[in-house]
Amino acid sequence: MRIYLLQRRDGSVNCDEYDAFVVLAPDEDTARFIATDHGDEGGVWDDPKRVFCDYIGDMKAGNTLPQVVLGSFNAG
């Protein structure tokens, strides 16, 4: 399983929105889908023009289910 960091690049993150996720997923498309399913910002996480999706490493052991590991939420 791969580890991805997804970060909003548009700088227009409002209160009560996520600005980043760390996701375990087999590929970038799945990572974007998981982030979209977890957040409620609409389709922003599927849009490469609005969200960076960087592969940052591999999960070597432990839980290998696709999931959000960490979310950065801007509470308002």
DOBADREN-193258 format. One record per residue: residue number from 0; residue in one letter; chain; x, y, z of N, C-alpha, C, O in turn. Coordinates in steps of 0.001 Angstrom, whole numbers, plus 524288, in hexadecimal, padded with zeros to 5 digits. Layout:
N
NODE     k   r   c   neast   nnorth     nup   caeast   canorth    caup   ceast   cnorth     cup   oeast   onorth     oup
NODE   NUM   A   A       X        Y       Z        X         Y       Z       X        Y       Z       X        Y       Z
...
END
This chain:
76
NODE     k   r   c   neast   nnorth     nup   caeast   canorth    caup   ceast   cnorth     cup   oeast   onorth     oup
NODE     0   M   A   8034B    7FB70   80000    80000     80000   80000   8037D    804D4   80000   8077D    804FB   802A9
NODE     1   R   A   801EE    808BF   7FD00    804E9     80D99   7FC98   802B5    811CF   80033   7FE24    811A8   801B2
NODE     2   I   A   805FF    81584   8018A    8046F     819EB   804D3   8048B    81ED2   80173   80874    81FF8   7FEE6
NODE     3   Y   A   80035    821B4   80175    7FFB8     8267C   7FE65   7FE77    82B1D   801ED   7FB8A    82A9E   805B5
NODE     4   L   A   800BB    82FA2   800A2    7FF68     83490   80323   7FC62    837D0   7FF2D   7FE61    8391E   7FB00
NODE     5   L   A   7F791    83916   8008B    7F44F     83C6A   7FD40   7F3CB    841B4   7FFE3   7F24B    84206   80472
NODE     6   Q   A   7F50C    845E5   7FD03    7F4CA     84B2A   7FF24   7F216    84EC3   7FB4B   7F324    84E9D   7F69B
NODE     7   R   A   7EE94    85201   7FD53    7EC01     855D1   7F9FB   7EFEE    859EC   7F854   7F2FE    85BD0   7FB83
NODE     8   R   A   7EFD5    85B47   7F365    7F393     85F0C   7F15D   7F12A    86452   7F02A   7F400    86800   7EEEF
NODE     9   D   A   7EC18    864CE   7F07B    7E99E     869B3   7EEDE   7E9BC    86DF4   7F306   7E891    87276   7F1D4
NODE    10   G   A   7EB1B    86CAC   7F7DC    7EB85     87096   7FBED   7E65B    872D5   7FDC1   7E642    8768C   800CE
NODE    11   S   A   7E21A    8709F   7FBEF    7DCFB     872BB   7FD5F   7DA1D    86F15   80112   7D56F    86E27   80077
NODE    12   V   A   7DCEE    86D05   804E4    7DA8B     86985   808A9   7D79B    86CC8   80CAB   7D9D0    87054   80F0C
NODE    13   N   A   7D2B3    86B93   80D64    7CF64     86E68   8110F   7CF13    86B84   8163D   7D115    8672E   816C7
NODE    14   C   A   7CC8C    86DF5   81A07    7CB74     86B5A   81EF9   7C816    86694   81DF8   7C4F6    8667E   81A51
NODE    15   D   A   7C8BC    862A7   82132    7C5CF     85DC0   820D5   7C6D2    85AD6   81BBC   7C350    85857   81996
NODE    16   E   A   7CB9F    85B2D   819D6    7CD49     8583A   81540   7D28E    855A6   8165F   7D597    85788   81997
NODE    17   Y   A   7D395    85155   813B1    7D8B3     84ECE   813E9   7DC62    85189   8101B   7DAC5    85339   80BE7
NODE    18   D   A   7E15D    851F6   8119E    7E542     853FB   80DF8   7E94A    84FE5   80C6C   7EC63    850CA   808DB
NODE    19   A   A   7E94B    84B5A   80F18    7ED05     8473E   80DC8   7EB55    84202   81013   7E885    841C1   813F7
NODE    20   F   A   7ED23    83DDE   80D8B    7EC56     83888   80F6D   7F14B    83565   80E91   7F42A    83656   80AD3
NODE    21   V   A   7F24E    831AC   81203    7F60A     82D7B   8110F   7F2BC    82897   81065   7EF8A    8274D   813BF
NODE    22   V   A   7F387    825E0   80C06    7F01B     8218B   80A8C   7F355    81CB9   80924   7F756    81D1F   80682
NODE    23   L   A   7F18A    8182E   80AEB    7F3A9     8132D   80913   7F04D    81167   8048A   7EB87    81111   80505
NODE    24   A   A   7F2C5    81044   80026    7EFD7     80E9C   7FB81   7F38C    80BD8   7F7BE   7F847    80CB1   7F7F0
NODE    25   P   A   7F16E    8088C   7F453    7F4CD     805DB   7F095   7F6A8    80955   7EC20   7FA93    8081F   7E99E
NODE    26   D   A   7F3D9    80DBE   7EB11    7F548     81138   7E6CB   7F301    816AB   7E7C0   7EFD2    8176C   7EB46
NODE    27   E   A   7F4AA    81A6B   7E496    7F2FD     81FDD   7E546   7ED21    8208B   7E493   7EAAC    82363   7E793
NODE    28   D   A   7EADA    81E01   7E0B4    7E536     81E85   7DFD3   7E219    81CC7   7E49F   7DE4E    81F51   7E622
NODE    29   T   A   7E3B4    81882   7E6F5    7E108     81695   7EBA3   7E1D8    81A54   7F032   7DE3B    81B3D   7F33C
NODE    30   A   A   7E687    81C81   7F0B5    7E799     8204B   7F4E1   7E40E    82508   7F455   7E1F0    826EE   7F835
NODE    31   R   A   7E366    826F1   7EF97    7DFF8     82B6D   7EEAB   7DA46    82A04   7EFE1   7D76C    82D29   7F223
NODE    32   F   A   7D8A9    8255E   7EE67    7D34F     823A6   7EF81   7D256    8235B   7F562   7CE46    8251D   7F742
NODE    33   I   A   7D607    82127   7F846    7D571     820AA   7FDF0   7D51A    82613   8007B   7D1DE    826EE   803EE
NODE    34   A   A   7D86C    829B3   7FECA    7D840     82F04   800EB   7D30D    831A4   7FFA9   7D0D4    8344E   802FD
NODE    35   T   A   7D11C    830ED   7FAEF    7CC0E     8332C   7F966   7C7AE    830E6   7FCB3   7C41D    833B1   7FE50
NODE    36   D   A   7C7F8    82BD4   7FDB2    7C3F8     82934   800CC   7C42B    82AF0   80688   7C022    82B23   80923
NODE    37   H   A   7C8CB    82C2E   80877    7C970     82DAB   80DF9   7C80C    8336B   80EF0   7C58A    834B6   812D6
NODE    38   G   A   7C9A9    836C7   80B6E    7C893     83C5B   80C03   7C348    83DB2   809B1   7C0EA    83A89   806F3
NODE    39   D   A   7C171    8426D   80AD3    7BC68     8440A   8089B   7BCF0    8492E   8059E   7B96B    84C74   805A5
NODE    40   E   A   7C178    849D0   80304    7C281     84E81   7FFF4   7C0E8    84DDE   7FA36   7C29E    850E7   7F6E5
NODE    41   G   A   7BDBC    84A11   7F90B    7BC4A     84917   7F3A0   7C089    8460A   7F0DB   7C33B    842E6   7F34E
NODE    42   G   A   7C12E    846E3   7EBDA    7C4F4     843FB   7E8B5   7CA64    8464A   7E898   7CD73    8450A   7E51A
NODE    43   V   A   7CBAE    849A2   7EC56    7D0CB     84C31   7EC4C   7D543    84845   7EC68   7D942    8492A   7E9E2
NODE    44   W   A   7D4B8    843F4   7EF40    7D906     84037   7EFE5   7DA1F    83D13   7EAFC   7DE56    83ACF   7EA7E
NODE    45   D   A   7D672    83CE2   7E75A    7D735     83A2C   7E260   7D9D8    83D93   7DE40   7DB5D    83BA0   7DA20
NODE    46   D   A   7DA64    8429E   7DF4F    7DC41     84659   7DB6B   7E219    84773   7DC0C   7E3A2    84A19   7DFC1
NODE    47   P   A   7E568    84574   7D878    7EB12     84654   7D8D8   7EC97    84C1B   7D891   7F0D2    84D8C   7DA59
NODE    48   K   A   7E941    84F69   7D662    7EA6D     85505   7D625   7E9B9    857A5   7DB74   7EBD6    85BDD   7DC62
NODE    49   R   A   7E6C6    85529   7DEEA    7E5A2     85779   7E407   7E82E    8549A   7E893   7E86F    856A8   7ECE9
NODE    50   V   A   7EA19    84FCB   7E796    7EC4F     84C9B   7EBCF   7F136    849C5   7E9F0   7F11E    846F9   7E607
NODE    51   F   A   7F583    84A8D   7ECD0    7FA37     84773   7EBEF   7F940    8420A   7EE39   7F6BF    84187   7F24C
NODE    52   C   A   7FB39    83E03   7EB9C    7FB09     838B9   7EDB8   8007B    83667   7ED0B   801FA    834D6   7E8C0
NODE    53   D   A   80369    83633   7F152    808D3     83472   7F12A   8096B    82F1F   7F3B9   807A3    82E41   7F81B
NODE    54   Y   A   80BEF    82B97   7F0EE    80D64     82684   7F30A   811F3    8276A   7F6C0   815F3    8298F   7F529
NODE    55   I   A   8116B    825CC   7FBB3    81591     826D9   7FF7F   81826    821F3   801B6   81BF0    82259   804A5
NODE    56   G   A   81625    81D54   8005A    818BA     8189B   8023F   8152A    813E5   80206   810C2    8142C   8001D
NODE    57   D   A   81728    80F91   80402    81447     80AA9   8041A   81348    808F3   809B1   81690    809B0   80D22
NODE    58   M   A   80EC2    806AC   80A8D    80D69     80451   80F99   80FF0    7FEF1   80FAD   80EBE    7FBB0   80C57
NODE    59   K   A   8135D    7FDF4   8135A    81641     7F907   81385   8137D    7F4C5   8169D   813DE    7F029   8154A
NODE    60   A   A   810B4    7F64D   81AC0    80E13     7F270   81E0C   80963    7F505   820A1   808C7    7F9C9   82075
NODE    61   G   A   80625    7F1DD   822F9    8019D     7F400   825B3   7FCC9    7F3EF   82245   7FC4C    7F0B8   81EBA
NODE    62   N   A   7F941    7F77F   8235D    7F44F     7F7BC   82091   7F530    7F937   81AE1   7F7AD    7FD2B   819BD
NODE    63   T   A   7F32E    7F618   81761    7F3D7     7F729   811D1   7EEAC    7F86C   80F23   7EE46    7F802   80A5D
NODE    64   L   A   7EABF    7F9F0   8121D    7E5CE     7FB89   80FC6   7E630    8012A   80DE5   7E865    80472   810A2
NODE    65   P   A   7E414    8025E   80943    7E403     807CE   80780   7E0EA    80B29   80B5F   7DC85    809D2   80CCB
NODE    66   Q   A   7E33B    80F83   80D10    7E0AE     812BB   81102   7E369    817F1   811A2   7E7DB    8189D   80FEC
NODE    67   V   A   7E0BB    81BA2   81419    7E311     82092   815C7   7E5F8    81F75   81AD7   7E3BF    81D4F   81E85
NODE    68   V   A   7EAFB    820EF   81B02    7EE1D     8204A   81FB8   7EDE3    82543   822F7   7EDB9    8250F   827C4
NODE    69   L   A   7EDE0    829C3   8204D    7EDF1     82EC7   822F9   7EB50    832DF   81F95   7EC39    8330F   81ADD
NODE    70   G   A   7E819    8361E   821E9    7E5A7     83A6A   81F22   7E6AA    83F85   821F9   7E663    83FBF   826C4
NODE    71   S   A   7E7D8    843A2   81F01    7E8A0     848D1   8213A   7E3A3    84BF8   8204C   7E26C    84D61   81BDD
NODE    72   F   A   7E0C7    84D0E   8247F    7DBA5     84F87   82434   7DBED    854F8   8269C   7DE01    855A7   82AE4
NODE    73   N   A   7D9D9    858C8   823DB    7D9BE     85E2F   825AC   7D489    85F4C   82847   7D0D2    860FA   825B9
NODE    74   A   A   7D446    85E5C   82D5A    7CF68     85F1D   8303F   7CE36    864E9   830CB   7D1B6    86821   83183
NODE    75   G   A   7C942    86624   83070    7C7CA     86BA2   830D6   7C3E8    86C43   834E7   7C221    8709F   835E2
END
